[in-house]
Amino acid sequence: MTVSKTAARRLTAAALTTAAITAAIAVPASAADHRPHRTGVEISRVQYDSPGRDDRSNRSLNQEWVEITNTTRHSVNLDGWTLADEDGHIYTFDHYRLNGRSTVRVHTGIGHDTRTNLYQDRRAYVWNNDSDTASLRNDYDRFVDDVSWGRHYFRR
């Protein structure tokens, strides 16, 4: 069977068009925005329900926290990264470098920052006990990781 050059070009164009359409359908725009930026940094744990009574004391506020872990061997500069909830509360990391294979705990209340503990310096709770999502974005506002609880399906 022989195929003319024109027919071969048409078949090639049709195949490329089909491949492009298939790729566009396979990755919708909303999913592309939610793809993690591969940094080796993730939300490893969340304590969203402060133990004991929620009395808004600084002690109680600081028992509400999110842990961020660097799973790589290399340190990662988190300067400008953000940690946010669904209600728009945003914590921005300022001049902080997370060492390789290390974890930092970001507390809600007031405190003095150390290598392993950072404080949002808030006087009210951030993470909802019934349901919420903690989202981590890098300094280019690209999605890195999130964790949801409550009415959401727990996802990693």
C-alpha positions as CSV (number, residue, x, y, z in Angstrom):
1,M,0.0,0.0,0.0
2,T,1.4,3.4,-0.9
3,V,0.5,6.7,0.6
4,S,0.9,10.0,-1.1
5,K,2.9,12.9,0.5
6,T,-0.3,14.8,1.0
7,A,-2.1,11.9,2.6
8,A,0.9,11.3,4.9
9,R,0.9,15.0,6.0
10,R,-2.9,14.8,6.7
11,L,-2.5,11.6,8.7
12,T,0.4,13.2,10.7
13,A,-1.6,16.4,11.3
14,A,-4.6,14.3,12.4
15,A,-2.5,12.3,14.8
16,L,-0.8,15.4,16.3
17,T,-4.2,17.1,16.7
18,T,-5.7,14.0,18.4
19,A,-2.7,13.9,20.8
20,A,-3.0,17.6,21.6
21,I,-6.7,17.2,22.3
22,T,-6.2,14.1,24.5
23,A,-3.5,15.9,26.5
24,A,-5.8,19.0,27.0
25,I,-8.6,16.7,28.2
26,A,-6.3,14.7,30.5
27,V,-5.0,17.7,32.5
28,P,-7.7,20.3,33.1
29,A,-6.5,23.8,34.0
30,S,-7.6,23.5,37.6
31,A,-5.5,20.4,38.1
32,A,-2.5,21.9,36.5
33,D,-2.5,24.8,39.1
34,H,-2.8,22.2,41.9
35,R,0.3,20.2,40.9
36,P,2.9,20.3,43.6
37,H,6.0,22.2,43.0
38,R,8.7,19.6,43.7
39,T,10.7,21.0,46.6
40,G,10.8,18.1,49.1
41,V,9.0,20.4,51.5
42,E,5.6,19.2,52.9
43,I,3.0,19.7,55.6
44,S,3.8,16.7,57.8
45,R,1.4,17.2,60.8
46,V,-1.4,19.6,61.9
47,Q,-2.7,20.1,65.4
48,Y,-5.8,22.1,64.6
49,D,-7.7,21.4,67.8
50,S,-5.8,22.8,70.7
51,P,-5.9,20.3,73.6
52,G,-8.1,21.4,76.6
53,R,-10.4,24.4,76.6
54,D,-10.3,26.9,73.8
55,D,-9.8,29.9,76.1
56,R,-7.8,32.0,73.6
57,S,-4.9,32.1,76.1
58,N,-1.4,32.3,74.4
59,R,-0.7,28.8,75.8
60,S,-3.8,27.4,74.2
61,L,-3.1,29.3,70.9
62,N,0.4,27.9,70.7
63,Q,-0.9,24.3,71.1
64,E,-2.5,24.9,67.7
65,W,0.3,24.4,65.0
66,V,1.4,23.1,61.6
67,E,4.6,21.2,61.0
68,I,6.5,21.7,57.8
69,T,9.1,19.1,57.0
70,N,12.0,19.2,54.5
71,T,12.5,15.6,53.3
72,T,15.6,16.4,51.3
73,R,19.3,16.5,52.4
74,H,19.6,20.2,51.3
75,S,18.3,23.2,53.1
76,V,15.4,25.2,51.6
77,N,15.0,28.9,51.8
78,L,11.4,29.5,52.9
79,D,11.6,33.3,52.8
80,G,8.4,34.6,51.2
81,W,6.6,31.2,51.4
82,T,3.1,31.2,52.8
83,L,0.9,29.0,55.0
84,A,-2.8,29.7,54.8
85,D,-6.2,28.5,55.8
86,E,-9.5,28.5,53.9
87,D,-10.6,31.8,55.6
88,G,-7.6,33.8,54.3
89,H,-5.4,33.8,57.3
90,I,-1.9,33.9,55.9
91,Y,1.4,33.4,57.6
92,T,4.5,34.5,55.6
93,F,7.9,33.0,56.4
94,D,10.4,35.7,56.9
95,H,14.2,35.0,56.6
96,Y,13.9,31.4,57.5
97,R,15.9,28.5,56.1
98,L,14.7,25.0,56.8
99,N,17.7,22.6,57.1
100,G,17.7,19.3,55.3
101,R,15.8,16.4,56.9
102,S,14.3,18.9,59.5
103,T,10.9,20.0,60.7
104,V,9.7,23.4,61.9
105,R,6.5,23.9,63.9
106,V,4.5,27.0,63.1
107,H,2.4,28.0,66.2
108,T,-0.6,30.3,66.1
109,G,0.1,32.4,69.2
110,I,2.9,34.7,70.3
111,G,6.4,33.6,70.9
112,H,10.1,33.9,70.1
113,D,11.1,32.2,66.8
114,T,13.8,29.5,67.0
115,R,15.1,27.0,64.4
116,T,12.4,24.5,65.3
117,N,9.5,26.8,66.4
118,L,8.0,29.8,64.6
119,Y,5.1,31.9,65.8
120,Q,2.4,33.7,63.8
121,D,1.9,36.1,66.7
122,R,-1.9,36.0,66.5
123,R,-4.4,36.5,69.4
124,A,-7.1,34.2,67.8
125,Y,-7.2,30.7,66.5
126,V,-6.6,30.1,62.8
127,W,-7.4,26.4,62.2
128,N,-11.1,25.5,62.4
129,N,-11.7,22.4,64.5
130,D,-14.6,21.1,62.3
131,S,-13.0,21.4,58.9
132,D,-10.3,23.4,57.2
133,T,-7.3,23.1,54.8
134,A,-3.7,24.1,55.5
135,S,-2.1,25.2,52.3
136,L,1.6,25.8,51.7
137,R,2.8,27.9,48.7
138,N,6.3,28.9,47.7
139,D,7.6,32.5,47.2
140,Y,6.3,32.4,43.6
141,D,2.8,31.6,44.9
142,R,3.1,28.1,43.4
143,F,1.2,25.3,45.3
144,V,3.6,23.1,47.3
145,D,1.3,21.0,49.6
146,D,-2.0,21.0,51.5
147,V,-3.7,19.0,54.2
148,S,-7.5,19.0,54.8
149,W,-9.7,17.6,57.6
150,G,-13.3,17.5,58.6
151,R,-15.9,17.7,55.8
152,H,-13.1,17.5,53.3
153,Y,-11.6,14.2,52.4
154,F,-8.2,14.0,54.1
155,R,-5.7,14.3,51.2
156,R,-2.0,14.6,50.9
